[in-house]
């Protein structure tokens, strides 16, 4: 048997914590290991518990979800610790960019269906990223607006040409099977390339790899992408 995914639910509204906790508890491969009512409690919970996924509200008293995410990622390091899945009320939440830049792996709307919630947690726990197309477009627009002129924030000099090519395709939104088809290689070969480039970038998952692609200047916001 596989080890259950250990999850924490962080939200300042008790009804939301209880609701998500109850839903997640119906799945045999999930364990709700704890809950927190604000970001400060969430940071302490992540220090005390071995967690795989944290569902984190964006707006909370005492310490908001973005700063809590930043502290959790700092505590655990860029490639370790729990994956953070942000909870938002609106699809156009202006804080999505900041949450992803802080180290979150993706986001979910609070009115998500149960099956979508379960799928999202499993994707995040397995090391995948969760970005809806609308969020990806908004993220790119934010990079275009915020990115300062001058030297890139991230260097890709330590990646091989093939790894850089794979990173470009990840940033373009392609899945591993789609990348394999594009490059005429096996799925396993793509998985190896992805694993290696994530390790070299110190990236927790594909979402953070996409951010690195933009911060390095490899992908230019607003430029046409070949799909």
C-alpha positions as CSV (number, residue, x, y, z in Angstrom):
1,X,0.0,0.0,0.0
2,X,1.1,3.5,-0.8
3,X,1.6,6.0,2.0
4,X,-1.4,8.4,2.4
5,X,-1.0,12.0,1.4
6,X,-0.9,14.1,4.5
7,X,-2.9,17.3,4.2
8,X,-3.5,20.5,6.2
9,X,-6.3,22.9,5.6
10,X,-5.7,26.6,6.4
11,X,-8.5,29.1,6.3
12,X,-9.9,31.7,8.8
13,X,-13.4,30.5,8.3
14,X,-14.2,27.4,10.4
15,X,-17.0,26.2,8.0
16,X,-14.5,26.1,5.1
17,X,-11.9,24.3,7.2
18,X,-14.4,21.7,8.3
19,X,-16.0,21.4,4.9
20,X,-12.7,20.7,3.0
21,X,-11.4,18.5,5.9
22,X,-14.6,16.4,5.7
23,X,-14.4,16.0,1.9
24,X,-10.7,15.1,1.9
25,X,-11.3,12.6,4.7
26,X,-13.6,10.6,2.5
27,X,-10.6,9.5,0.3
28,X,-8.6,6.4,1.4
29,X,-5.3,7.9,0.1
30,X,-5.7,11.2,2.1
31,X,-5.1,12.0,5.8
32,X,-6.1,15.4,7.1
33,X,-3.2,15.9,9.6
34,X,-4.3,19.3,10.9
35,X,-6.0,22.7,10.3
36,X,-5.1,26.3,11.0
37,X,-7.1,29.5,11.2
38,X,-4.3,31.9,10.0
39,X,-0.9,31.9,8.3
40,X,1.0,32.0,11.5
41,X,-0.7,28.9,12.8
42,X,0.0,27.3,9.4
43,X,3.8,28.0,9.6
44,X,3.9,26.4,13.1
45,X,1.8,23.4,11.8
46,X,4.2,22.8,9.0
47,X,7.1,22.9,11.4
48,X,5.5,20.4,13.7
49,X,3.9,18.0,11.2
50,X,5.2,16.0,8.2
51,X,2.9,17.3,5.5
52,X,2.6,16.7,1.8
53,X,0.0,19.3,0.7
54,X,-1.3,22.5,2.4
55,X,-4.6,24.1,1.2
56,X,-3.9,27.7,2.0
57,X,-6.3,30.6,1.9
58,X,-4.9,33.8,0.5
59,X,-6.6,36.4,2.8
60,X,-6.3,35.7,6.5
61,X,-5.7,37.7,9.7
62,X,-2.5,37.8,11.6
63,X,-0.5,36.5,8.6
64,X,-1.8,36.1,5.1
65,X,-1.4,33.1,2.9
66,X,1.2,34.6,0.7
67,X,3.6,35.4,3.5
68,X,2.9,32.1,5.2
69,X,3.7,30.3,2.0
70,X,7.0,32.2,1.7
71,X,8.0,31.3,5.2
72,X,7.1,27.6,4.8
73,X,9.1,27.4,1.6
74,X,12.0,29.2,3.3
75,X,11.9,26.8,6.3
76,X,11.8,23.7,4.2
77,X,14.0,24.7,1.3
78,X,13.2,25.1,-2.4
79,X,12.7,21.4,-3.2
80,X,11.5,20.0,0.1
81,X,8.5,20.5,2.4
82,X,4.8,20.5,1.6
83,X,3.4,21.7,-1.7
84,X,1.1,24.7,-1.3
85,X,-2.3,24.9,-3.0
86,X,-3.8,28.3,-2.7
87,X,-7.5,28.8,-2.1
88,X,-9.1,31.8,-3.7
89,X,-12.7,33.2,-3.9
90,X,-12.3,34.8,-7.3
91,X,-10.6,33.5,-10.4
92,X,-9.2,37.0,-11.0
93,X,-7.6,37.2,-7.6
94,X,-4.9,39.8,-7.9
95,X,-2.7,37.9,-5.5
96,X,-2.3,34.8,-7.6
97,X,1.0,36.0,-9.0
98,X,2.4,36.8,-5.6
99,X,1.4,33.5,-4.3
100,X,3.1,31.6,-7.1
101,X,6.2,33.7,-6.8
102,X,6.3,32.9,-3.1
103,X,6.4,29.2,-3.9
104,X,2.9,28.0,-4.3
105,X,2.3,25.2,-6.7
106,X,-1.1,26.3,-7.9
107,X,-4.6,27.5,-6.9
108,X,-8.2,26.4,-6.5
109,X,-11.4,28.3,-6.3
110,X,-13.2,27.7,-3.0
111,X,-16.4,26.6,-4.9
112,X,-14.4,23.7,-6.5
113,X,-16.2,20.4,-6.9
114,X,-15.2,17.5,-4.7
115,X,-13.7,15.5,-7.6
116,X,-11.7,18.5,-8.8
117,X,-10.4,19.0,-5.3
118,X,-9.3,15.4,-5.0
119,X,-7.6,15.5,-8.4
120,X,-5.8,18.8,-7.6
121,X,-4.4,17.5,-4.3
122,X,-3.2,14.3,-6.1
123,X,-1.5,16.3,-8.9
124,X,0.2,18.7,-6.4
125,X,1.3,15.8,-4.1
126,X,2.9,14.0,-7.1
127,X,5.0,17.1,-7.9
128,X,2.8,18.6,-10.7
129,X,1.7,22.2,-10.9
130,X,-1.8,23.4,-11.2
131,X,-2.4,26.4,-13.3
132,X,-5.6,27.0,-15.2
133,X,-5.2,28.6,-18.7
134,X,-6.7,31.9,-17.4
135,X,-4.2,32.0,-14.6
136,X,-1.3,31.2,-16.9
137,X,-2.2,34.1,-19.2
138,X,-2.5,36.5,-16.2
139,X,0.8,35.3,-14.8
140,X,2.5,36.0,-18.1
141,X,0.9,39.5,-18.2
142,X,2.2,40.2,-14.7
143,X,5.7,39.1,-15.6
144,X,5.5,41.5,-18.6
145,X,4.5,44.3,-16.2
146,X,6.7,43.6,-13.2
147,X,9.9,42.3,-14.7
148,X,12.6,44.9,-14.4
149,X,15.0,45.7,-17.2
150,X,18.6,44.5,-17.0
151,X,20.1,41.1,-16.1
152,X,17.7,38.2,-15.7
153,X,16.9,37.0,-12.1
154,X,17.6,33.4,-13.0
155,X,20.5,31.9,-15.0
156,X,20.0,28.7,-17.1
157,X,23.7,28.3,-18.0
158,X,23.8,25.0,-16.1
159,X,21.0,23.4,-18.2
160,X,21.8,21.3,-21.3
161,X,20.3,22.5,-24.7
162,X,17.8,19.7,-24.5
163,X,16.7,20.6,-20.9
164,X,16.3,24.2,-22.1
165,X,14.1,23.0,-24.9
166,X,12.0,21.0,-22.5
167,X,11.7,24.0,-20.2
168,X,10.4,26.1,-23.1
169,X,7.8,23.6,-23.8
170,X,6.7,23.3,-20.2
171,X,6.4,27.1,-20.1
172,X,4.3,26.8,-23.2
173,X,1.8,24.6,-21.3
174,X,2.6,21.2,-22.8
175,X,2.3,18.0,-20.8
176,X,4.9,15.3,-20.8
177,X,3.2,13.2,-23.5
178,X,2.8,16.3,-25.7
179,X,6.5,17.1,-25.2
180,X,7.4,13.6,-26.0
181,X,5.5,13.8,-29.3
182,X,7.0,17.2,-30.1
183,X,10.6,16.0,-29.5
184,X,10.0,12.4,-30.9
185,X,11.2,10.7,-27.7
186,X,9.6,8.5,-25.1
187,X,7.6,9.7,-22.1
188,X,10.2,8.3,-19.8
189,X,12.9,10.3,-21.5
190,X,10.9,13.5,-21.0
191,X,10.3,12.6,-17.3
192,X,14.1,12.2,-16.9
193,X,14.7,15.6,-18.5
194,X,12.0,17.3,-16.4
195,X,13.4,15.7,-13.2
196,X,16.9,16.8,-14.0
197,X,16.0,20.4,-14.9
198,X,13.8,20.8,-11.8
199,X,16.7,19.6,-9.7
200,X,19.2,22.0,-11.4
201,X,16.8,24.9,-11.0
202,X,16.0,24.1,-7.4
203,X,12.4,24.1,-8.4
204,X,9.7,22.4,-6.4
205,X,7.5,21.6,-9.4
206,X,6.5,22.5,-12.9
207,X,4.9,25.7,-11.8
208,X,8.1,27.0,-10.3
209,X,9.9,25.9,-13.5
210,X,7.6,28.1,-15.5
211,X,8.4,31.1,-13.3
212,X,12.1,30.4,-13.8
213,X,11.6,30.3,-17.5
214,X,10.2,33.8,-17.5
215,X,12.6,35.2,-14.9
216,X,15.6,33.9,-16.9
217,X,14.3,35.6,-20.1
218,X,14.1,32.2,-21.9
219,X,10.4,32.9,-22.5
220,X,9.4,36.5,-23.3
221,X,6.0,37.6,-22.1
222,X,3.8,38.5,-25.1
223,X,5.9,36.6,-27.6
224,X,3.9,34.1,-29.8
225,X,4.3,30.5,-28.7
226,X,4.2,27.6,-31.1
227,X,1.7,25.0,-29.9
